Amino acid sequence: MQIKKIVSINGPVILAKGNGDFSMHDIVYIGKEQILGDVIKINKDVATIQVYENTTGLKIGEDVISNEQPLSVALGPGLMGNIFDGIQRPLESLRREDGDFLKRGTKALGISTEKKWHFRPKVLIGDKVSLNTIVGEVPETKLIIHKIMNYFDVDGEIIEIANEGEYKVTDTIAKIKTKEAVLELTMMQKCPVRKPRPYKERLVTSAPLITGQRVIDSMFPIAKGGTGMIPGGFGTGKTMLQHQFAKWSNADIIVYIGCGERGNEMTDVLEEFPRLIDKRTGMPMIERTVLIANTSNMPVAAREASIYTGITIAEYYRDMGFDVAIMADSTSRWAEALREISGRLEEMPAEQGFPSYLPSRLSEFYGRAGFVKSYSGKMGSVTIIGAVSPQGSDFSEPVTQNTKRFVHTFWGLDRDLAYSRHYPAVNWNISYSEYIDNLQNWYEENVDVEFLDCRQRIVSILQEENELLEIARVVGQDVLSDEKRLILETAKAIRVGFLQQNAMSDIDSQVPLIKQFKMMQTIILLYDRSLKLIAKRIPLSEIRKLGFFDEYVKLKFNVDNDEIAKFSEINSQIKNRLKKLEEEYVEHI
């Protein structure tokens, strides 16, 4: 046991001095209450420690004891459906034991060692195993079959395997003989959070993460195993958009990290998810969700750790062959925790007081996303979607700019759109996705060969609208030709009828890709046919009188998600009515 004494206390940062042999990132227990800390700097016999709990009441001279292990999480059956704090203490079980407030120095394993799980073996005596070889299965929830993997990084042979039955996570379920020893395998492993879990091969992302949000799936998609960011000021809907991702995405597992968010927002998540039914499966959403709650009134060091706790849990399920999506809300609060701790350490600040290593920390975090082939032989992915909260919606601030360097999808939220009740408030003029080319084959095979062509037409119309609005502000719309005003009319219909979405509507909250495609087809058909009539000198005012643009805005509510055949009828009506208008006008002339 390695021991030092406290010599300095500065908020969440303490200095400990003595002969104890501490190592970087060792977990330590501080003072009489044994509160948790993490060694972040060593200078000769002085260790600098960030403390994951309130340091009030600590005294100079109290003991600091190292457990000689880095910050780790317990991985095994029982993670799914649980609610943890930033250092993986199970909040629900602690609430039942200790009440609504955590006692300082509370220690608890992330998963229960008393509950029994039904284990089914998947290997036989004599089978060869290596790192992450699947040796058995446990039905963790009705949706998730938990794979029990060999966590020893050695090659060996199964000499004993448990029969199918009920076991605790600490029970030995297999014995593995190696050249050096016989190893006993349990259903629980501990994994350091700051070190990425190894994988065999990184693969090219080729399938989108479907969210049911039109502005995401059709306009600026993210690939499974990809990275994305949602920057936006206060009230622009960052948290709501992440909630939509978590609720409706086609990821197998959701890891939601409330990193330094306001308590009321985190409460909404914690109360809503247990009640929410997954429409894909008809089962409670919580059965495929892990929640990490670290609110703004919790110690900043725990806020910094919560990001790593979440990504490590995600990588664990990825190695089993699952597609995992992480919602980090918000990484700005995480960066602020880095800034505060850096300030306490008196490190040289960079822009706006953030530490100079902020970019490298962001790179390390987002770099842990990816679509990979694990050593288990399974293919899985981790998709990271981080919310960023720039003050005053200033996208030039350091966290936004540095995050932008390491992500491939950018959904910029616009304060004016949000204040005008346009949700999701994604500004289509500044947002982008770098995954379009990777996803082309998937869209062609699973939706329609014209999907990306339709998307490009929509993007072009919106870009032209942006240019025309600049002109119209100077000279007015009245001087524009009918062709130009048609672009404005079509773009308005796209903005209100397609890009705007109602999260409270059963029909519009999430929309399948095929309906999104049909909606794009319809507006493009209306635009193209109208343009032909204008070319024949038929006024735009006459086309407007038919009411198709107004009807398009209501289309998202008037056509159910399973009534795709209705689009053929609607398109036929557009063609017939416009053709009739052409005939009547020509005849009139």
matplotlib code that plots the C-alpha trace (Angstrom):
import matplotlib.pyplot as plt

x = [0.0, 1.4, 0.7, 1.4, 0.2, -1.9, 0.3, -2.0, -5.8, -7.0, -10.6, -10.8, -6.9, -4.8, -1.0, 0.2, 3.9, 5.7, 7.6, 4.7, 5.4, 2.4, 2.0, 0.2, -3.6, -3.5, -6.8, -6.3, -8.4, -8.2, -8.7, -10.8, -13.8, -11.7, -13.0, -11.9, -9.2, -6.9, -3.2, -2.7, 0.9, 4.0, 7.0, 9.6, 7.8, 4.8, 1.7, -1.0, -4.5, -7.8, -10.6, -13.9, -15.9, -16.2, -13.0, -14.7, -13.4, -10.2, -7.1, -3.4, -1.6, -4.4, -3.5, -3.7, -3.7, -3.1, -4.8, -2.1, -4.8, -6.0, -9.6, -11.6, -15.1, -16.7, -17.9, -20.4, -24.1, -26.1, -24.9, -27.9, -30.8, -28.6, -28.0, -24.4, -22.6, -19.4, -17.2, -19.8, -21.5, -25.0, -27.2, -30.5, -29.3, -27.4, -30.6, -32.4, -29.7, -28.7, -31.5, -31.6, -28.1, -24.8, -22.6, -19.1, -16.7, -19.4, -17.9, -20.0, -19.3, -21.0, -22.8, -24.3, -22.2, -25.3, -27.7, -27.6, -27.6, -28.5, -25.3, -25.2, -21.7, -20.6, -17.3, -16.3, -13.4, -10.4, -11.4, -8.6, -9.3, -7.6, -8.4, -12.2, -13.1, -16.8, -17.2, -20.8, -24.0, -26.3, -29.7, -29.1, -32.4, -35.1, -33.3, -29.6, -27.8, -24.7, -21.6, -19.1, -15.7, -12.2, -10.6, -7.2, -4.8, -3.3, -3.8, -5.0, -7.2, -10.5, -10.0, -13.2, -16.5, -19.6, -22.8, -25.8, -27.3, -27.5, -24.3, -23.1, -20.7, -17.9, -18.4, -15.8, -17.4, -14.4, -10.7, -8.2, -4.8, -1.9, 1.8, 2.4, -0.7, -4.4, -6.6, -10.1, -12.6, -15.6, -18.4, -17.1, -13.9, -12.4, -11.2, -9.2, -11.3, -8.5, -7.1, -9.0, -10.1, -8.1, -9.6, -8.4, -9.2, -10.8, -13.2, -14.7, -18.1, -20.7, -24.1, -25.9, -27.1, -30.8, -32.4, -35.8, -35.0, -35.3, -32.6, -30.2, -31.0, -31.6, -29.5, -26.5, -26.3, -23.8, -22.4, -22.4, -19.0, -18.9, -18.5, -20.8, -21.2, -24.2, -23.1, -25.7, -26.4, -28.8, -32.3, -31.5, -32.5, -29.2, -30.5, -33.8, -32.1, -29.8, -32.9, -34.4, -31.1, -31.3, -35.0, -35.2, -31.8, -31.2, -28.2, -28.5, -27.4, -27.5, -25.0, -26.3, -23.8, -25.2, -21.9, -22.3, -25.9, -28.5, -30.3, -33.7, -32.6, -31.0, -34.1, -36.2, -34.0, -34.0, -37.8, -38.6, -36.4, -37.8, -41.3, -40.4, -41.3, -39.0, -41.3, -38.9, -39.2, -42.2, -40.0, -39.0, -36.2, -34.3, -33.6, -31.0, -29.8, -27.0, -27.4, -24.6, -25.8, -23.3, -25.0, -23.5, -23.6, -21.4, -17.6, -15.8, -13.3, -16.1, -17.5, -14.2, -14.2, -17.8, -16.8, -14.3, -16.6, -19.2, -16.9, -15.4, -18.8, -19.6, -16.4, -17.2, -20.5, -18.9, -16.6, -19.7, -20.8, -23.3, -23.7, -23.5, -24.3, -23.0, -24.7, -22.4, -24.2, -22.2, -18.5, -18.3, -18.9, -16.2, -13.8, -14.7, -13.8, -10.4, -10.0, -10.8, -8.4, -5.7, -6.2, -5.8, -2.6, -1.4, -0.7, 0.0, -3.5, -4.3, -7.2, -10.0, -8.2, -8.5, -5.5, -3.2, -3.9, -7.6, -7.3, -5.4, -8.0, -10.8, -8.9, -8.4, -12.1, -13.6, -10.8, -12.4, -15.4, -15.3, -16.6, -14.3, -13.7, -13.0, -10.8, -14.1, -14.6, -17.7, -18.1, -19.5, -19.4, -19.2, -20.8, -20.1, -22.4, -21.2, -23.2, -21.2, -22.5, -20.7, -21.5, -23.7, -23.8, -20.3, -19.0, -15.5, -14.8, -12.1, -14.2, -16.4, -13.4, -11.3, -14.1, -14.8, -11.3, -12.0, -15.6, -17.0, -20.6, -21.6, -25.1, -25.0, -28.0, -29.3, -30.7, -33.0, -34.5, -35.1, -36.7, -39.0, -40.1, -38.3, -37.1, -34.7, -33.0, -30.2, -28.9, -28.7, -26.4, -23.5, -24.1, -22.4, -21.7, -18.5, -20.1, -22.2, -19.8, -19.3, -23.1, -24.0, -24.2, -26.2, -28.8, -29.1, -29.5, -31.8, -33.9, -33.7, -31.1, -32.4, -32.1, -28.9, -29.8, -33.0, -31.0, -28.6, -31.5, -32.9, -29.5, -29.2, -32.6, -31.8, -28.5, -30.1, -32.7, -30.0, -28.4, -31.8, -32.8, -29.6, -30.7, -34.3, -33.2, -31.7, -34.1, -37.2, -38.9, -41.2, -38.4, -37.5, -38.6, -41.2, -38.4, -36.5, -39.7, -40.5, -37.2, -38.2, -41.6, -40.2, -37.5, -40.1, -42.1, -38.9, -38.0, -41.5, -42.7, -39.6, -36.8, -39.1, -40.2, -42.5, -41.0, -44.4, -46.3, -46.7, -46.4, -43.7, -41.5, -39.5, -39.9, -38.7, -36.2, -38.6, -41.1, -38.3, -37.4, -41.0, -41.4, -38.2, -39.5, -42.8, -41.4, -38.9, -41.7, -43.8, -40.8, -39.9, -43.4, -44.1, -40.8, -42.0, -45.2, -43.4, -41.2, -44.5, -45.4, -47.9, -47.6, -46.5, -49.6, -51.8, -49.7, -50.0, -53.8, -53.8, -52.6, -50.0, -47.3, -49.6, -50.6, -47.0, -46.4, -49.1, -48.0, -45.8, -49.0, -51.5, -49.6, -48.9, -45.5, -46.9, -49.0, -46.3, -48.6, -50.4, -47.5, -48.3, -51.8, -50.5, -47.9, -50.6, -52.8, -49.9, -49.2, -52.9, -53.8, -50.7, -51.4, -55.0, -53.8, -51.5, -54.3, -56.7, -54.2, -53.1, -56.7, -57.5, -54.5]
y = [0.0, 3.3, 6.4, 10.1, 13.1, 16.1, 19.2, 21.5, 21.8, 23.9, 23.2, 19.8, 19.7, 18.5, 17.9, 14.9, 14.4, 11.5, 8.3, 6.5, 5.2, 6.7, 6.2, 8.4, 7.9, 5.8, 5.9, 7.2, 7.3, 10.6, 11.5, 9.8, 9.5, 7.8, 10.1, 9.2, 10.9, 10.4, 11.1, 13.5, 14.8, 13.6, 15.8, 13.8, 12.9, 15.2, 13.9, 16.2, 14.7, 15.7, 14.8, 13.3, 14.5, 17.7, 18.5, 20.5, 19.4, 17.8, 18.8, 19.1, 16.0, 13.5, 10.3, 9.7, 6.0, 4.6, 1.4, 1.2, 0.8, 3.3, 4.5, 1.5, 0.5, -2.9, -4.5, -7.4, -8.2, -5.5, -2.4, -2.1, -0.1, 1.3, 4.9, 5.8, 8.8, 9.9, 7.3, 4.5, 4.4, 3.0, 5.9, 4.0, 1.3, 3.9, 6.0, 3.0, 2.4, 6.0, 8.3, 11.0, 12.4, 10.6, 10.4, 11.5, 8.6, 6.3, 3.3, 1.0, -1.4, -0.5, -3.9, -6.1, -9.0, -10.6, -10.9, -14.2, -14.4, -17.3, -18.3, -20.4, -21.7, -21.3, -23.2, -26.8, -28.2, -28.3, -25.2, -22.7, -19.1, -15.8, -12.2, -11.4, -14.9, -15.4, -18.2, -17.8, -15.7, -14.1, -12.6, -9.2, -7.8, -8.9, -6.9, -7.5, -10.8, -10.1, -11.9, -13.1, -12.7, -13.9, -10.7, -12.3, -11.1, -14.6, -17.6, -20.7, -23.7, -24.3, -27.0, -26.3, -24.6, -24.0, -25.8, -23.7, -22.2, -19.3, -17.6, -14.4, -12.2, -13.1, -16.9, -18.7, -19.8, -21.1, -22.1, -21.4, -23.1, -21.1, -21.9, -20.1, -20.7, -21.7, -18.6, -18.4, -16.5, -14.7, -12.8, -9.5, -7.7, -4.3, -2.0, 1.2, 4.1, 6.3, 3.5, 2.5, -1.1, -3.0, -4.2, -6.3, -4.0, -0.7, -0.9, 1.7, 3.0, 2.2, 2.4, 5.4, 5.8, 6.3, 8.8, 9.4, 13.1, 14.4, 17.1, 14.5, 11.3, 13.0, 16.2, 15.6, 12.0, 10.4, 6.9, 4.1, 4.5, 8.1, 11.3, 14.3, 17.5, 19.7, 23.2, 25.7, 28.4, 28.3, 27.4, 26.2, 22.6, 20.7, 18.5, 17.9, 16.8, 14.4, 13.0, 12.4, 10.6, 8.5, 7.6, 6.8, 5.9, 2.4, 1.8, -1.4, 0.4, 3.9, 5.4, 8.8, 11.0, 14.0, 15.8, 18.9, 19.6, 21.3, 19.1, 19.7, 18.5, 15.4, 14.7, 14.8, 12.1, 10.0, 10.2, 9.8, 6.9, 4.3, 5.1, 5.3, 2.4, 1.6, 1.6, -0.8, -3.5, -2.6, -2.9, -0.2, 2.0, 1.6, -2.0, -1.0, 2.2, 3.1, 6.5, 8.4, 11.4, 14.0, 17.3, 20.8, 20.9, 17.8, 18.1, 19.1, 16.2, 13.7, 15.6, 15.0, 11.3, 10.7, 11.0, 8.2, 6.1, 6.3, 5.6, 2.6, 1.0, 1.7, 0.0, -3.0, -3.6, -2.8, -5.8, -8.0, -7.0, -4.2, -0.8, 1.7, 5.4, 7.8, 11.1, 13.4, 16.4, 18.6, 18.4, 22.1, 21.4, 18.7, 21.2, 23.7, 21.1, 20.7, 24.5, 24.7, 21.9, 23.4, 26.8, 25.2, 23.6, 27.0, 25.7, 28.2, 28.9, 29.0, 30.7, 31.8, 30.1, 26.6, 24.4, 24.0, 20.2, 20.7, 19.7, 16.5, 15.5, 16.1, 14.1, 11.2, 11.1, 11.3, 9.0, 6.2, 6.2, 3.8, 0.7, -2.2, -5.9, -6.9, -9.8, -11.6, -11.9, -9.6, -6.4, -3.5, 0.3, 3.3, 6.5, 9.6, 12.6, 15.5, 18.6, 21.8, 24.9, 28.0, 31.1, 33.5, 31.0, 32.0, 29.2, 30.7, 29.9, 27.2, 24.2, 24.4, 25.1, 22.4, 19.8, 20.7, 19.5, 15.9, 15.3, 14.6, 15.7, 19.3, 20.2, 23.9, 25.1, 28.5, 30.8, 32.6, 29.4, 28.2, 31.5, 31.2, 27.8, 25.9, 22.6, 20.9, 24.3, 23.0, 25.7, 24.0, 26.7, 26.0, 22.3, 19.5, 15.8, 14.2, 10.7, 11.2, 9.3, 6.5, 6.0, 6.2, 2.4, 1.9, 4.5, 3.0, -0.5, 0.1, 3.2, 4.2, 4.9, 8.5, 9.2, 11.2, 12.9, 14.1, 15.2, 17.2, 18.9, 20.0, 21.3, 23.3, 24.9, 25.9, 27.4, 29.3, 30.6, 31.9, 33.8, 35.2, 36.4, 38.5, 40.1, 40.5, 42.3, 45.0, 45.3, 43.5, 40.3, 42.1, 42.6, 38.9, 36.8, 34.1, 31.5, 33.0, 33.5, 29.8, 28.9, 31.0, 29.4, 25.8, 26.5, 27.8, 24.6, 22.6, 24.5, 24.3, 21.1, 18.9, 20.3, 21.4, 18.5, 18.1, 16.0, 15.9, 14.3, 10.6, 10.8, 13.4, 12.6, 10.0, 9.4, 6.3, 6.9, 5.8, 8.5, 11.1, 10.1, 10.3, 13.7, 14.9, 13.4, 15.2, 18.7, 18.2, 17.0, 20.1, 22.4, 20.8, 20.8, 24.3, 25.5, 24.1, 26.0, 29.2, 28.6, 28.6, 32.0, 30.7, 33.1, 31.7, 33.3, 30.9, 27.9, 29.1, 29.2, 25.4, 25.2, 22.5, 24.4, 24.9, 21.2, 20.1, 21.8, 19.6, 16.5, 15.3, 15.1, 14.0, 10.9, 8.3, 6.7, 3.4, 5.0, 5.4, 4.4, 7.8, 9.6, 8.0, 9.5, 12.9, 13.0, 12.0, 14.8, 17.3, 16.1, 16.1, 19.5, 21.2, 19.7, 20.9, 24.3, 24.4, 23.3, 25.9, 28.7, 27.9, 27.7, 31.0, 32.6]
z = [0.0, -1.2, 1.1, 0.8, 2.9, 1.7, 1.5, -0.5, -1.3, -4.2, -4.9, -6.8, -7.0, -4.2, -3.8, -1.8, -0.8, 0.6, -0.1, -1.6, -5.1, -7.1, -10.9, -13.4, -13.4, -10.3, -8.4, -4.8, -1.7, 0.2, 3.9, 6.5, 4.2, 1.5, -1.3, -4.8, -6.8, -9.8, -10.1, -13.1, -12.5, -10.7, -9.8, -7.8, -4.6, -5.1, -6.8, -8.2, -7.8, -9.3, -6.9, -8.1, -5.1, -3.0, -1.1, 1.7, 5.1, 3.9, 6.0, 5.4, 6.6, 5.9, 4.1, 0.4, -0.4, -3.9, -5.0, -7.7, -10.5, -13.1, -13.1, -14.5, -15.1, -14.3, -17.5, -17.5, -17.5, -15.7, -17.5, -19.7, -18.3, -15.5, -14.5, -13.4, -12.4, -14.1, -12.3, -12.7, -9.4, -9.9, -8.8, -8.6, -6.2, -4.1, -3.9, -2.5, 0.1, 1.1, 0.0, -2.6, -1.9, -2.4, 0.7, 0.2, -0.2, -1.4, -3.2, -5.3, -8.1, -11.4, -11.7, -9.0, -7.7, -6.1, -9.0, -10.9, -14.7, -17.0, -18.7, -21.9, -22.9, -26.5, -26.4, -25.6, -23.6, -25.8, -27.9, -28.5, -27.3, -27.5, -26.6, -26.8, -28.0, -27.1, -24.5, -23.6, -23.7, -21.2, -22.0, -20.4, -21.5, -23.9, -26.6, -25.8, -25.7, -23.7, -25.1, -22.4, -23.8, -22.8, -21.5, -21.0, -23.7, -24.1, -26.3, -24.5, -24.3, -22.5, -19.9, -18.0, -18.9, -16.8, -17.7, -18.7, -15.5, -13.1, -12.0, -10.4, -12.4, -9.9, -10.4, -12.5, -15.7, -17.5, -17.0, -19.6, -19.8, -21.2, -21.4, -18.1, -16.0, -15.6, -15.7, -14.2, -16.3, -14.7, -16.4, -15.1, -16.2, -15.3, -18.0, -17.8, -19.2, -20.6, -22.8, -26.0, -26.1, -28.8, -32.0, -35.0, -37.9, -38.7, -41.6, -43.9, -42.8, -45.4, -43.7, -42.2, -38.7, -39.4, -37.0, -38.4, -38.7, -42.3, -42.0, -40.7, -42.7, -46.1, -46.0, -43.6, -42.7, -40.3, -40.9, -38.3, -36.7, -37.6, -35.7, -35.5, -33.6, -32.7, -31.9, -30.7, -28.2, -25.4, -26.4, -29.9, -29.2, -28.8, -26.0, -27.8, -31.0, -29.1, -27.4, -30.9, -31.8, -28.7, -29.1, -32.8, -34.2, -35.5, -33.3, -31.2, -28.0, -26.8, -24.3, -23.2, -21.3, -19.5, -19.0, -16.9, -18.1, -16.0, -13.5, -15.0, -18.5, -17.1, -15.0, -18.2, -19.7, -16.6, -16.2, -19.9, -21.0, -18.7, -20.0, -23.6, -25.9, -28.8, -31.8, -33.7, -31.1, -28.9, -25.9, -23.3, -24.7, -21.4, -22.3, -24.8, -23.1, -20.6, -18.9, -17.4, -15.3, -14.4, -13.8, -13.5, -9.7, -9.5, -9.1, -12.3, -12.2, -12.3, -15.3, -17.1, -16.3, -17.5, -21.1, -20.8, -18.8, -21.5, -24.4, -22.7, -22.1, -25.8, -27.0, -24.8, -26.6, -29.9, -29.4, -29.0, -32.5, -31.6, -33.2, -30.4, -30.5, -27.9, -27.1, -25.2, -23.9, -23.8, -24.6, -23.8, -20.1, -20.3, -21.9, -19.1, -16.6, -18.3, -18.2, -14.5, -13.5, -15.8, -14.1, -10.7, -11.9, -13.0, -16.5, -19.4, -20.9, -24.6, -26.2, -23.8, -20.9, -22.3, -21.9, -24.9, -24.9, -25.6, -29.3, -28.4, -25.8, -28.3, -30.9, -28.5, -27.7, -31.2, -32.5, -30.4, -32.8, -35.7, -37.5, -36.6, -36.7, -33.1, -31.9, -31.2, -34.9, -34.7, -36.6, -34.6, -34.4, -32.1, -33.3, -31.4, -31.5, -29.3, -28.4, -28.1, -26.3, -27.6, -25.6, -27.6, -30.5, -31.4, -33.5, -33.6, -30.0, -29.3, -28.4, -31.5, -33.8, -32.4, -32.4, -36.0, -36.9, -35.7, -36.8, -40.2, -39.7, -38.6, -37.7, -36.9, -34.9, -35.7, -33.0, -35.4, -36.6, -33.1, -32.1, -35.1, -33.8, -36.7, -35.2, -35.6, -35.9, -38.2, -40.5, -43.9, -45.2, -42.8, -42.0, -43.9, -44.0, -45.3, -45.5, -48.6, -51.0, -48.5, -48.2, -51.9, -52.5, -49.3, -50.4, -53.9, -52.6, -49.6, -50.6, -54.3, -56.9, -57.2, -53.5, -53.5, -56.8, -55.1, -52.1, -54.3, -56.0, -52.6, -51.6, -54.8, -54.5, -50.9, -51.9, -54.8, -52.3, -50.0, -52.9, -54.1, -50.6, -50.5, -53.8, -52.7, -49.5, -51.8, -54.7, -53.4, -54.6, -57.1, -59.6, -59.7, -62.6, -62.1, -62.4, -59.5, -57.4, -58.1, -56.4, -53.4, -53.3, -53.6, -51.0, -48.5, -49.0, -48.4, -45.3, -43.7, -45.1, -45.2, -43.0, -40.1, -38.0, -35.0, -32.2, -30.4, -33.4, -33.5, -37.3, -37.7, -34.7, -36.7, -40.4, -42.4, -45.2, -47.9, -46.9, -46.8, -50.3, -51.6, -50.0, -51.8, -55.1, -54.8, -54.2, -57.1, -59.4, -58.4, -59.1, -62.4, -63.8, -62.6, -64.2, -67.5, -67.3, -66.5, -69.6, -71.5, -70.1, -67.6, -64.5, -61.2, -59.6, -61.6, -60.4, -56.8, -57.0, -57.4, -53.7, -54.2, -52.3, -49.3, -49.5, -49.5, -46.2, -44.6, -46.4, -43.4, -41.3, -43.9, -45.1, -42.4, -42.4, -43.6, -46.4, -48.9, -51.8, -51.3, -52.9, -56.3, -56.1, -55.0, -57.8, -60.3, -59.1, -59.5, -63.0, -64.1, -62.5, -63.9, -67.3, -67.2, -66.2, -69.2, -71.5, -70.1, -70.3, -73.8, -74.9, -73.2, -75.0]

ax = plt.figure().add_subplot(projection="3d")
ax.plot(x, y, z, "-o")
ax.set_aspect("equal")
plt.show()
